[in-house]
Amino acid sequence: MQLFSNNFKTTLAAAVDNVTTSITVVSSVGLPTLGVGDTVLVTLESTNRLVVEIVEVTAVVGNVLTVVRGREGTVASSFNLGSFVEGRLTAGWLNSTATKLGTIETGAQVNTVTPTNVVGLTNKTLDDISNNVGANRVHYKVKNMTGSTLANGTVVKVAGYEAGEETIRVAPTTSTGDVAIGIVHGSIAQGEVGLVVNTGVATGVNTTGYTTGSMLYQNGSGGLTHTKPTTGTYQAVAVPLNAKTDGALLVEFTEPNPVDWDSRYYTETEVNNLLSGKQATITGAATTITSSNLTASMALVSDSSGKVAAHGTVSATELGYLDGVTSSVQTQLNSKEPTITTLPVSKGGTGTTTSTGTGSVVLSNSPAFTGTPTGTTAPVGTNTTQLATTAFVQAEIANDAPTKTGTGASGTWGISITGNAATASALSAGSVAADSGIFHLNNQVVTTSYSIPTGKNAMTAGPISINNGITVTIPDGSTWTVV
């Protein structure tokens, strides 16, 4: 771009020949700042005013000018120290400007601003649909061919193009995956042309339901929402500037982004929502996310909240004992009890068994038990076919042992004997019978209490039994011998 400056004047700080392209001047103050592609025209004139050359300055570094020599038909010449360097209006620039001004002519008629034009321009603001750039927004000229009015604030997408009118045909978005291009600025009736704001401030929008300063996304139905889509793509499009029925939005419609490619940081709430959404696809979920591990080699179960936890006592090895189980363990055991068919001889059997059908096993051929088998001890006095333990035998003996009253060599022993004594005849004191002087007879059951006289001994042919409650008294120094 060609730039200009007012009243720039200086002189050469060193002489130049006709090929030099770096010119040193006394001062560069007054020259415009040149950007990339910018230039400024400068005129060189000798001290005697006889030699003139126009140069094009392309760069300024301090007081050194980089120039293109002999511009606008002038000849590159040599100039002495002190020659004039000035910014002047040139014929070449004037001719170029005249050419550009000629483009506004229509035939021989130059379009000028008349009073009628002034009236026509009064309402032609920068926000008019004939402009692409608004005062504080970028908008598109669009046409509504949806069959109904597009309300102010409606989020729209491209629905076609009206080539004759050079307008974009639009319609409300119908999916969060749609590419929205803007928000309607003022309502647009069916078949009418209007504006949609693509970037900048959109006014007259009801923002009472939004949080000021928070991101809004297009919701897939021509509206806005604070809820960001969790699948597919999303399009962040606006930020509420206030919360009013006649509010304002700062909008910027860019391309949609895949949800999985979002590179921004998630909030704690968003992370928890994502985790909760995933719990439906797995069995259980950790109650919290921590860096610690579960107890090693323990079975996993669900706790009272339905979350995954390590069992306190059941290990993975114990759980492995169930490998191969196809139905209820108890049911299988119950079905096996009455079907045992063989008891090895080494286990006390003969190699064969029979079943009662209730789960009991009957051993054949009087098997002998090995080791030290145990059993239930029956109460004292039990008289059945039940097996007796050694503990039962000891208790019975202790219960039936004779007792002695008195002390020392004297006293009375009481003997309780059970059996069939009730059928025996009584033995009376001194009841002794003789047979041929050889056989002495006595009864086998003592049915009445008897005391052996002091200083006497007694002898009885046995075996004998003493009825319950009967006492035989043996004085000290006496004996009773049963042979």
SEZAGU-703263 format. One line per field, with one value per residue (C-alpha): x, y, z; residue in three letters. Coordinates in steps of 0.05 Angstrom, whole numbers. Example, Ala and Ser with C-alpha at 12.3 -4.5 7.8 and 13.67 -1.06 7.14 Angstrom:
xx: 246:273
yy: -90:-21
zz: 156:143
code: ALA:SER
REM end
This chain:
xx: 0:25:28:36:62:54:113:169:235:308:375:426:477:523:530:499:513:461:459:459:395:411:407:428:390:400:332:276:226:160:161:102:116:120:91:99:83:78:117:123:146:203:234:309:332:403:426:423:351:370:367:304:291:231:247:202:221:207:240:265:317:339:361:376:324:320:295:276:310:280:205:150:195:251:325:370:424:481:468:517:518:464:417:342:299:224:155:118:53:69:35:37:-3:-54:-65:-74:-125:-163:-167:-196:-247:-270:-295:-353:-380:-441:-434:-422:-461:-421:-460:-463:-498:-561:-613:-654:-595:-585:-657:-644:-581:-612:-635:-577:-538:-481:-531:-572:-580:-542:-479:-439:-406:-447:-426:-410:-427:-415:-480:-505:-562:-610:-679:-733:-767:-788:-862:-866:-835:-765:-767:-712:-658:-671:-608:-606:-568:-559:-619:-599:-579:-619:-572:-614:-617:-549:-578:-569:-632:-636:-678:-676:-626:-657:-597:-538:-496:-521:-473:-506:-485:-517:-575:-634:-630:-702:-757:-759:-827:-837:-808:-773:-699:-667:-603:-570:-512:-451:-402:-412:-469:-540:-593:-667:-659:-695:-637:-674:-664:-589:-530:-491:-420:-432:-424:-485:-490:-540:-591:-611:-680:-665:-649:-593:-575:-522:-521:-463:-477:-442:-440:-428:-408:-423:-422:-406:-440:-455:-445:-502:-484:-543:-607:-666:-726:-694:-624:-559:-513:-441:-442:-388:-409:-350:-345:-373:-323:-326:-342:-284:-234:-251:-184:-210:-209:-271:-302:-311:-386:-375:-327:-377:-433:-390:-373:-446:-465:-414:-437:-496:-448:-407:-423:-413:-369:-317:-348:-289:-230:-167:-95:-98:-111:-163:-139:-99:-126:-195:-261:-298:-369:-418:-427:-492:-490:-481:-407:-349:-310:-262:-293:-266:-256:-269:-205:-198:-171:-232:-277:-240:-265:-331:-300:-341:-402:-464:-521:-535:-481:-531:-578:-520:-499:-570:-575:-509:-526:-571:-529:-464:-451:-381:-343:-270:-244:-188:-242:-272:-320:-322:-325:-401:-455:-529:-572:-634:-660:-657:-583:-561:-508:-513:-445:-443:-404:-389:-335:-281:-266:-195:-163:-202:-274:-319:-393:-449:-448:-516:-544:-534:-587:-597:-615:-621:-582:-545:-469:-438:-378:-324:-350:-419:-388:-349:-411:-451:-397:-393:-468:-472:-410:-425:-422:-399:-425:-382:-307:-247:-254:-325:-384:-438:-431:-492:-494:-546:-552:-601:-624:-676:-670:-745:-753:-703:-722:-700:-641:-657:-605:-576:-616:-569:-590:-548:-552:-521:-473:-435:-474:-491:-545:-559:-604:-576:-612:-608:-678:-674:-621:-574:-519:-464:-456:-395:-337:-366:-346:-394:-386:-436:-434:-441:-458:-510:-546:-571:-637:-639:-646:-620:-560:-511:-474:-403:-376:-304:-260:-310:-309:-361:-333:-372:-342
yy: 0:70:116:191:242:317:366:314:350:332:331:278:262:232:237:182:159:137:63:69:40:56:131:163:226:275:256:207:240:253:191:143:76:24:-45:-106:-84:-9:45:121:166:215:268:280:350:376:437:480:456:431:355:320:245:209:147:96:83:10:8:56:36:95:148:98:93:32:58:39:91:130:124:156:167:203:184:158:210:228:276:313:319:367:354:361:300:316:285:316:305:270:266:191:187:238:201:135:167:197:128:98:154:140:71:103:134:104:121:196:206:211:186:243:250:291:311:251:205:237:219:148:140:166:96:59:40:-9:-61:-58:-124:-94:-94:-154:-121:-90:-39:-94:-158:-199:-221:-257:-239:-298:-318:-356:-410:-456:-440:-403:-343:-350:-316:-272:-314:-377:-417:-434:-477:-473:-499:-475:-414:-362:-346:-290:-254:-276:-297:-360:-400:-421:-465:-481:-534:-603:-641:-626:-651:-596:-541:-477:-413:-360:-334:-296:-220:-196:-243:-263:-278:-335:-315:-253:-234:-219:-224:-276:-257:-302:-266:-209:-184:-209:-167:-173:-245:-273:-294:-301:-376:-373:-361:-299:-314:-389:-426:-441:-497:-505:-555:-589:-556:-484:-462:-457:-498:-499:-575:-599:-660:-724:-761:-743:-671:-606:-533:-479:-417:-363:-332:-294:-222:-213:-247:-207:-216:-166:-192:-198:-255:-254:-305:-339:-396:-441:-512:-568:-609:-684:-698:-747:-695:-642:-617:-570:-587:-620:-596:-645:-646:-663:-719:-748:-744:-780:-835:-843:-850:-906:-946:-973:-1011:-1046:-1088:-1044:-983:-958:-913:-866:-859:-869:-889:-947:-1019:-1069:-1125:-1174:-1244:-1232:-1245:-1185:-1172:-1114:-1076:-1049:-992:-1036:-1016:-1063:-1082:-1137:-1191:-1190:-1265:-1303:-1309:-1320:-1390:-1408:-1381:-1426:-1488:-1477:-1486:-1536:-1533:-1532:-1529:-1521:-1555:-1576:-1606:-1646:-1671:-1691:-1730:-1766:-1790:-1850:-1872:-1893:-1964:-1982:-1975:-1997:-2052:-2005:-1960:-2017:-2044:-2105:-2070:-2069:-2027:-2019:-1957:-1946:-1893:-1839:-1826:-1877:-1930:-2001:-2036:-2110:-2167:-2133:-2085:-2067:-1993:-1970:-1911:-1880:-1870:-1827:-1825:-1794:-1812:-1836:-1815:-1861:-1914:-1919:-1991:-1996:-2025:-1958:-1964:-1947:-1902:-1911:-1849:-1882:-1946:-1906:-1868:-1931:-1963:-1902:-1901:-1974:-1978:-1999:-1947:-1955:-1920:-1913:-1907:-1952:-2027:-2024:-1998:-2018:-2026:-2014:-2050:-2033:-2085:-2083:-2143:-2196:-2202:-2196:-2269:-2296:-2325:-2292:-2314:-2311:-2304:-2373:-2406:-2462:-2531:-2594:-2652:-2717:-2678:-2658:-2602:-2536:-2498:-2423:-2377:-2337:-2271:-2231:-2202:-2177:-2137:-2179:-2165:-2216:-2227:-2194:-2242:-2285:-2296:-2316:-2354:-2359:-2399:-2352:-2320:-2282:-2215:-2165:-2131:-2055:-2024:-2087:-2078:-2132:-2108:-2136:-2118:-2096:-2158:-2202:-2225:-2248:-2294:-2309:-2368
zz: 0:-17:44:50:99:106:101:105:91:102:65:46:100:47:-28:-72:-143:-193:-171:-95:-63:10:23:89:108:165:195:179:226:190:146:158:191:136:144:100:28:46:7:6:-52:-38:-86:-89:-114:-124:-86:-150:-163:-232:-221:-195:-184:-153:-110:-76:-4:16:85:138:190:232:182:126:71:25:-42:-114:-161:-220:-207:-249:-310:-274:-285:-230:-218:-172:-115:-70:5:27:-32:-15:4:9:8:-50:-88:-155:-222:-221:-156:-181:-246:-209:-163:-221:-253:-189:-183:-254:-233:-197:-261:-295:-368:-372:-307:-243:-183:-134:-69:-79:-27:-49:-36:33:51:26:66:131:152:120:182:185:210:146:108:50:92:114:174:231:281:333:296:233:201:139:94:95:70:107:65:123:117:183:217:246:314:341:375:334:320:246:196:120:81:11:-29:-68:-125:-154:-87:-63:3:45:57:130:177:252:273:284:314:359:301:254:235:260:225:268:309:279:291:291:267:193:162:113:45:73:75:142:183:226:271:263:308:357:400:387:422:437:459:520:566:632:633:625:671:654:630:622:556:514:462:405:430:364:361:342:413:464:526:580:575:533:489:514:447:375:364:401:381:433:404:455:524:558:574:621:644:615:572:524:536:497:476:454:397:356:311:295:269:313:354:367:439:446:421:472:499:553:627:656:722:780:766:693:711:761:710:659:710:729:657:649:710:671:626:681:742:802:809:858:910:903:856:897:884:933:911:936:983:941:924:956:922:894:916:914:980:1009:960:900:892:880:943:966:1011:1081:1090:1025:984:909:924:964:910:861:899:865:796:758:803:758:810:884:926:980:928:899:968:985:921:935:1007:990:930:965:940:963:1029:1022:1067:1088:1119:1160:1107:1064:998:994:1027:1024:1031:1072:1025:1079:1074:1127:1109:1136:1142:1126:1158:1225:1202:1252:1265:1266:1301:1359:1336:1379:1391:1432:1506:1530:1599:1660:1662:1587:1568:1492:1433:1427:1425:1493:1498:1550:1585:1592:1621:1673:1693:1701:1745:1788:1796:1818:1864:1936:1990:2061:2123:2185:2193:2204:2200:2222:2182:2134:2058:2016:1949:1896:1842:1784:1744:1750:1826:1835:1813:1863:1930:1994:2035:2109:2163:2182:2128:2109:2085:2083:2035:2058:2099:2038:2002:2037:2000:2001:1961:1903:1920:1984:1992:2064:2101:2144:2194:2205:2280:2312:2316:2261:2189:2133:2068:2011:1946:1889:1846:1886:1877:1928:1914:1911:1979:2015:2061:2084:2146:2159:2228:2237:2242:2204:2132:2082:2029:1965:1928
code: MET:GLN:LEU:PHE:SER:ASN:ASN:PHE:LYS:THR:THR:LEU:ALA:ALA:ALA:VAL:ASP:ASN:VAL:THR:THR:SER:ILE:THR:VAL:VAL:SER:SER:VAL:GLY:LEU:PRO:THR:LEU:GLY:VAL:GLY:ASP:THR:VAL:LEU:VAL:THR:LEU:GLU:SER:THR:ASN:ARG:LEU:VAL:VAL:GLU:ILE:VAL:GLU:VAL:THR:ALA:VAL:VAL:GLY:ASN:VAL:LEU:THR:VAL:VAL:ARG:GLY:ARG:GLU:GLY:THR:VAL:ALA:SER:SER:PHE:ASN:LEU:GLY:SER:PHE:VAL:GLU:GLY:ARG:LEU:THR:ALA:GLY:TRP:LEU:ASN:SER:THR:ALA:THR:LYS:LEU:GLY:THR:ILE:GLU:THR:GLY:ALA:GLN:VAL:ASN:THR:VAL:THR:PRO:THR:ASN:VAL:VAL:GLY:LEU:THR:ASN:LYS:THR:LEU:ASP:ASP:ILE:SER:ASN:ASN:VAL:GLY:ALA:ASN:ARG:VAL:HIS:TYR:LYS:VAL:LYS:ASN:MET:THR:GLY:SER:THR:LEU:ALA:ASN:GLY:THR:VAL:VAL:LYS:VAL:ALA:GLY:TYR:GLU:ALA:GLY:GLU:GLU:THR:ILE:ARG:VAL:ALA:PRO:THR:THR:SER:THR:GLY:ASP:VAL:ALA:ILE:GLY:ILE:VAL:HIS:GLY:SER:ILE:ALA:GLN:GLY:GLU:VAL:GLY:LEU:VAL:VAL:ASN:THR:GLY:VAL:ALA:THR:GLY:VAL:ASN:THR:THR:GLY:TYR:THR:THR:GLY:SER:MET:LEU:TYR:GLN:ASN:GLY:SER:GLY:GLY:LEU:THR:HIS:THR:LYS:PRO:THR:THR:GLY:THR:TYR:GLN:ALA:VAL:ALA:VAL:PRO:LEU:ASN:ALA:LYS:THR:ASP:GLY:ALA:LEU:LEU:VAL:GLU:PHE:THR:GLU:PRO:ASN:PRO:VAL:ASP:TRP:ASP:SER:ARG:TYR:TYR:THR:GLU:THR:GLU:VAL:ASN:ASN:LEU:LEU:SER:GLY:LYS:GLN:ALA:THR:ILE:THR:GLY:ALA:ALA:THR:THR:ILE:THR:SER:SER:ASN:LEU:THR:ALA:SER:MET:ALA:LEU:VAL:SER:ASP:SER:SER:GLY:LYS:VAL:ALA:ALA:HIS:GLY:THR:VAL:SER:ALA:THR:GLU:LEU:GLY:TYR:LEU:ASP:GLY:VAL:THR:SER:SER:VAL:GLN:THR:GLN:LEU:ASN:SER:LYS:GLU:PRO:THR:ILE:THR:THR:LEU:PRO:VAL:SER:LYS:GLY:GLY:THR:GLY:THR:THR:THR:SER:THR:GLY:THR:GLY:SER:VAL:VAL:LEU:SER:ASN:SER:PRO:ALA:PHE:THR:GLY:THR:PRO:THR:GLY:THR:THR:ALA:PRO:VAL:GLY:THR:ASN:THR:THR:GLN:LEU:ALA:THR:THR:ALA:PHE:VAL:GLN:ALA:GLU:ILE:ALA:ASN:ASP:ALA:PRO:THR:LYS:THR:GLY:THR:GLY:ALA:SER:GLY:THR:TRP:GLY:ILE:SER:ILE:THR:GLY:ASN:ALA:ALA:THR:ALA:SER:ALA:LEU:SER:ALA:GLY:SER:VAL:ALA:ALA:ASP:SER:GLY:ILE:PHE:HIS:LEU:ASN:ASN:GLN:VAL:VAL:THR:THR:SER:TYR:SER:ILE:PRO:THR:GLY:LYS:ASN:ALA:MET:THR:ALA:GLY:PRO:ILE:SER:ILE:ASN:ASN:GLY:ILE:THR:VAL:THR:ILE:PRO:ASP:GLY:SER:THR:TRP:THR:VAL:VAL
REM end
